[in-house]
């Protein structure tokens, strides 16, 4: 392991209980004491002042890292807090590891992310590294510790400055319609999950702000992959209805984090059967597909009224 460890960006807002679990797990990482931690604290919305102040009081007590840097925003802006922190570290270090405030990590998370940043720094197939490993079963003869995936999870990830600059940040409606109206492109794009085209529309029409959707589109458009661990290096504790983007609780992505180190192998190829299993985590039921189709035609409300709902 090189002494050039990637800086860690930790974005936080108001969920002190989640943040404490995230920090305590990160402190147990074997490379924590050698790594610099940058904490980006977003300013409070009206009514959240006490919660944000409690978070800011706590982050000033954090130790266990080579150095802790704290940045407290004066205005509330989740995207600027996250994206600004990322860009600042990438400009300074050319690489970084990012975590949200609700991610419990394996003790080997930092090792895996740093190893992967070094191993794939010159592999143009790879856009980023996610710490999340999808809870799917693998073929008995799959001997790699990593997977080349087509789906991004930004709960905790690592990236290089040069690859971050490739991300399609300005996605216009025409990009959505180019995919949506072309049966071949629509089929190919949907191989990452039933929900990706709907998410692309939401991004294109500014209905949601999510970096992982932008990265998913970039993977598709540029033919690149995301490295993910075979056994997850993280567990998201924010899918409990308390977050910005997950307003309903779900256990679909519950995983046990890796209890042993994983290797960032070279020479790995994408496995179609595994990609299909990973996409199945985002599969819609027949009823959901029909509802989405009717909604796209503007007929969903009409049908629901007929049914008396």
C-alpha positions as CSV (number, residue, x, y, z in Angstrom):
1,X,0.0,0.0,0.0
2,X,1.3,3.4,-1.0
3,X,1.6,6.1,1.6
4,X,-0.4,8.3,-0.8
5,X,-3.8,7.5,0.6
6,X,-6.8,9.1,-0.8
7,X,-8.5,11.8,1.3
8,X,-11.9,11.0,2.8
9,X,-14.8,13.3,2.2
10,X,-17.7,12.9,4.6
11,X,-20.9,14.9,3.9
12,X,-23.3,15.5,6.8
13,X,-26.4,17.4,7.6
14,X,-28.7,16.8,10.6
15,X,-28.8,13.1,11.5
16,X,-26.5,12.8,14.4
17,X,-27.4,9.2,15.3
18,X,-26.6,8.0,11.7
19,X,-23.4,10.1,11.6
20,X,-22.1,8.7,14.9
21,X,-22.5,5.1,13.5
22,X,-20.7,6.1,10.3
23,X,-17.8,7.7,12.1
24,X,-17.4,5.0,14.7
25,X,-17.2,2.3,11.9
26,X,-14.8,4.4,9.9
27,X,-12.5,4.9,12.9
28,X,-12.2,1.1,13.1
29,X,-10.8,0.9,9.6
30,X,-7.2,-0.3,9.6
31,X,-6.0,2.8,7.5
32,X,-8.0,5.4,9.5
33,X,-5.1,6.7,11.5
34,X,-3.1,7.2,8.2
35,X,-5.9,9.0,6.4
36,X,-7.1,12.6,6.4
37,X,-10.8,13.1,6.9
38,X,-12.6,16.1,5.5
39,X,-16.1,16.8,6.9
40,X,-18.5,19.0,5.0
41,X,-21.4,20.1,7.2
42,X,-24.4,21.6,5.4
43,X,-26.2,24.6,6.9
44,X,-29.6,24.2,8.4
45,X,-33.0,24.7,6.8
46,X,-35.5,26.5,8.9
47,X,-36.5,24.3,11.8
48,X,-33.3,22.2,11.7
49,X,-31.0,24.6,13.5
50,X,-30.7,22.6,16.7
51,X,-30.1,19.3,14.9
52,X,-27.4,20.8,12.7
53,X,-25.7,22.5,15.7
54,X,-25.6,19.1,17.5
55,X,-23.9,17.6,14.5
56,X,-21.4,20.5,14.4
57,X,-20.7,20.1,18.1
58,X,-20.0,16.4,17.6
59,X,-17.7,16.6,14.6
60,X,-15.4,18.9,16.5
61,X,-14.7,15.9,18.8
62,X,-13.8,13.4,16.1
63,X,-10.3,11.8,16.3
64,X,-8.6,8.6,15.2
65,X,-7.5,10.0,11.8
66,X,-4.2,11.5,10.6
67,X,-6.0,14.8,10.5
68,X,-9.6,16.1,10.6
69,X,-10.6,19.1,8.5
70,X,-14.1,20.7,9.1
71,X,-16.0,22.9,6.6
72,X,-19.2,24.4,7.8
73,X,-21.4,25.9,5.1
74,X,-23.2,29.1,5.8
75,X,-26.1,28.4,3.4
76,X,-28.1,25.3,3.0
77,X,-27.4,23.5,-0.3
78,X,-27.1,19.7,-0.2
79,X,-25.7,19.5,-3.8
80,X,-23.2,22.3,-3.3
81,X,-22.1,20.7,0.0
82,X,-21.5,17.3,-1.6
83,X,-20.3,18.3,-5.0
84,X,-18.2,21.2,-3.8
85,X,-16.4,19.0,-1.3
86,X,-15.7,16.4,-4.0
87,X,-14.3,18.9,-6.4
88,X,-12.2,20.6,-3.8
89,X,-10.4,17.3,-2.9
90,X,-10.1,16.2,-6.5
91,X,-8.4,19.5,-7.4
92,X,-6.0,19.1,-4.5
93,X,-5.3,15.3,-4.6
94,X,-6.6,14.0,-8.0
95,X,-8.5,11.3,-6.2
96,X,-10.8,11.0,-3.2
97,X,-13.1,8.7,-1.2
98,X,-16.6,10.0,-0.5
99,X,-19.1,8.9,2.1
100,X,-22.6,10.1,3.1
101,X,-23.5,10.5,6.7
102,X,-25.4,7.2,6.9
103,X,-22.9,4.5,5.8
104,X,-21.5,1.8,8.1
105,X,-18.2,0.5,6.6
106,X,-16.2,-2.7,6.9
107,X,-12.9,-2.4,8.7
108,X,-11.3,-3.0,5.3
109,X,-13.3,-0.4,3.4
110,X,-10.5,2.1,3.2
111,X,-8.0,-0.5,2.1
112,X,-10.3,-1.8,-0.6
113,X,-11.0,1.7,-2.0
114,X,-7.3,2.8,-1.9
115,X,-6.2,-0.5,-3.5
116,X,-8.8,-0.1,-6.2
117,X,-7.8,3.5,-6.9
118,X,-4.2,2.4,-7.5
119,X,-5.0,-0.8,-9.4
120,X,-7.4,0.8,-11.9
121,X,-5.9,4.2,-12.2
122,X,-4.9,3.4,-15.8
123,X,-7.8,1.1,-16.7
124,X,-10.0,3.3,-19.0
125,X,-12.9,0.8,-18.7
126,X,-13.4,1.9,-15.1
127,X,-15.2,5.2,-14.2
128,X,-15.4,4.8,-10.4
129,X,-15.4,2.4,-7.5
130,X,-18.4,1.9,-5.2
131,X,-18.2,0.4,-1.8
132,X,-21.6,-1.3,-2.1
133,X,-21.7,-4.9,-3.2
134,X,-25.1,-6.0,-4.4
135,X,-26.7,-8.9,-2.4
136,X,-26.8,-11.5,-5.2
137,X,-25.5,-15.0,-5.5
138,X,-22.4,-15.6,-7.6
139,X,-21.5,-18.6,-9.8
140,X,-19.4,-21.2,-8.0
141,X,-16.6,-20.7,-10.5
142,X,-16.5,-16.9,-10.0
143,X,-13.2,-16.4,-8.2
144,X,-12.8,-12.7,-8.3
145,X,-13.3,-10.4,-5.3
146,X,-14.7,-7.6,-7.5
147,X,-17.4,-7.1,-10.2
148,X,-17.5,-4.9,-13.2
149,X,-20.9,-3.4,-12.9
150,X,-23.2,-1.1,-14.8
151,X,-24.9,0.5,-11.8
152,X,-23.6,3.1,-9.4
153,X,-24.2,3.5,-5.7
154,X,-22.9,6.8,-4.4
155,X,-23.5,6.1,-0.7
156,X,-19.7,5.5,-0.5
157,X,-17.4,5.6,-3.5
158,X,-14.0,6.6,-4.8
159,X,-13.0,8.3,-8.0
160,X,-10.2,10.1,-9.8
161,X,-10.3,13.7,-11.0
162,X,-9.9,12.7,-14.6
163,X,-12.9,10.3,-14.4
164,X,-15.1,12.7,-12.4
165,X,-14.7,15.1,-15.3
166,X,-16.3,12.6,-17.7
167,X,-19.5,12.4,-15.7
168,X,-22.5,13.8,-17.7
169,X,-23.6,16.5,-15.4
170,X,-25.8,18.5,-17.9
171,X,-28.3,16.0,-19.0
172,X,-31.0,17.6,-21.2
173,X,-34.5,16.3,-22.1
174,X,-33.2,15.5,-25.6
175,X,-30.8,12.9,-24.1
176,X,-33.7,11.2,-22.4
177,X,-35.9,11.1,-25.5
178,X,-33.0,9.8,-27.6
179,X,-32.9,6.8,-25.4
180,X,-36.7,6.5,-24.7
181,X,-37.8,6.6,-28.3
182,X,-35.2,4.2,-29.7
183,X,-36.2,0.6,-28.9
184,X,-32.6,-0.6,-29.2
185,X,-31.1,2.0,-26.9
186,X,-34.1,1.7,-24.5
187,X,-33.6,-2.0,-24.2
188,X,-29.8,-1.7,-23.7
189,X,-30.2,1.0,-21.1
190,X,-32.8,-0.9,-19.2
191,X,-30.4,-3.8,-18.8
192,X,-29.1,-2.0,-15.7
193,X,-32.6,-2.0,-14.1
194,X,-36.2,-1.3,-14.8
195,X,-36.0,2.1,-13.1
196,X,-33.1,3.7,-15.0
197,X,-35.1,5.2,-17.8
198,X,-37.5,6.8,-15.4
199,X,-34.6,8.1,-13.3
200,X,-33.0,9.5,-16.5
201,X,-36.2,11.4,-17.2
202,X,-36.4,12.8,-13.7
203,X,-32.8,14.1,-14.0
204,X,-33.3,15.5,-17.5
205,X,-36.4,17.4,-16.3
206,X,-34.8,18.5,-13.0
207,X,-37.2,16.6,-10.9
208,X,-34.4,15.1,-8.8
209,X,-30.7,15.7,-8.1
210,X,-28.6,12.5,-7.8
211,X,-25.0,11.9,-8.8
212,X,-25.5,8.1,-9.2
213,X,-28.2,8.6,-11.9
214,X,-25.7,10.9,-13.8
215,X,-23.0,8.2,-13.4
216,X,-25.4,5.5,-14.6
217,X,-26.0,7.4,-17.8
218,X,-22.3,8.1,-18.2
219,X,-21.6,4.4,-17.9
220,X,-24.1,3.7,-20.6
221,X,-23.1,6.5,-23.0
222,X,-19.3,6.0,-22.7
223,X,-19.4,2.2,-22.4
224,X,-17.6,2.2,-19.0
225,X,-18.0,0.2,-15.7
226,X,-18.0,0.7,-12.0
227,X,-15.9,-1.5,-9.7
228,X,-17.9,-3.0,-6.9
229,X,-16.9,-5.6,-4.2
230,X,-18.2,-9.1,-4.3
231,X,-18.9,-8.8,-0.6
232,X,-20.2,-5.3,0.3
233,X,-17.8,-3.0,2.0
234,X,-20.6,-0.8,3.2
235,X,-24.1,-1.0,4.6
236,X,-26.5,2.0,4.2
237,X,-28.4,2.7,7.3
238,X,-30.1,5.7,5.7
239,X,-32.8,3.7,3.8
240,X,-35.1,4.1,6.8
241,X,-37.2,7.0,5.5
242,X,-35.1,9.7,7.0
243,X,-33.0,10.7,4.0
244,X,-33.4,13.1,1.1
245,X,-33.9,10.6,-1.7
246,X,-35.2,7.6,0.3
247,X,-38.5,8.8,1.8
248,X,-39.8,5.3,2.4
249,X,-38.1,2.5,4.3
250,X,-36.7,-0.5,2.5
251,X,-34.6,-3.5,3.3
252,X,-33.9,-4.5,-0.3
253,X,-30.3,-3.4,0.0
254,X,-29.5,-4.9,3.4
255,X,-26.1,-6.6,3.5
256,X,-23.5,-7.8,5.9
257,X,-20.2,-6.0,5.4
258,X,-17.0,-7.8,4.5
259,X,-15.2,-9.3,7.5
260,X,-12.0,-10.0,5.6
261,X,-9.9,-7.9,3.1
262,X,-10.8,-8.2,-0.6
263,X,-8.4,-8.0,-3.5
264,X,-8.5,-5.5,-6.3
265,X,-7.7,-7.9,-9.1
266,X,-6.6,-7.1,-12.5
267,X,-7.9,-8.9,-15.6
268,X,-11.5,-9.0,-14.5
269,X,-14.1,-9.1,-17.3
270,X,-17.8,-8.3,-17.1
271,X,-20.1,-11.3,-16.4
272,X,-23.4,-11.1,-18.1
273,X,-25.2,-13.5,-15.6
274,X,-24.0,-11.4,-12.6
275,X,-25.1,-8.1,-14.3
276,X,-28.5,-9.6,-14.9
277,X,-28.8,-10.6,-11.2
278,X,-27.7,-7.1,-10.1
279,X,-30.3,-5.5,-12.4
280,X,-33.0,-7.8,-10.9
281,X,-32.7,-5.8,-7.6
282,X,-34.4,-3.0,-9.5
283,X,-37.1,-5.0,-11.3
284,X,-40.6,-3.7,-11.5
285,X,-43.7,-5.8,-11.0
286,X,-46.1,-6.1,-13.9
287,X,-48.5,-3.7,-12.1
288,X,-45.7,-1.2,-11.7
289,X,-44.7,-1.5,-15.4
290,X,-48.3,-0.9,-16.5
291,X,-48.7,2.1,-14.2
292,X,-45.5,3.6,-15.5
293,X,-46.6,3.1,-19.1
294,X,-50.0,4.7,-18.4
295,X,-48.3,7.6,-16.6
296,X,-46.0,8.2,-19.6
297,X,-49.1,8.5,-21.7
298,X,-50.8,10.8,-19.2
299,X,-53.5,8.2,-18.6
300,X,-52.7,7.0,-15.1
301,X,-54.9,9.5,-13.2
302,X,-57.8,8.8,-15.6
303,X,-57.6,5.0,-15.0
304,X,-57.3,5.4,-11.3
305,X,-60.4,7.7,-11.3
306,X,-62.4,5.0,-13.2
307,X,-61.4,2.4,-10.6
308,X,-62.5,4.8,-7.8
309,X,-59.1,5.3,-6.2
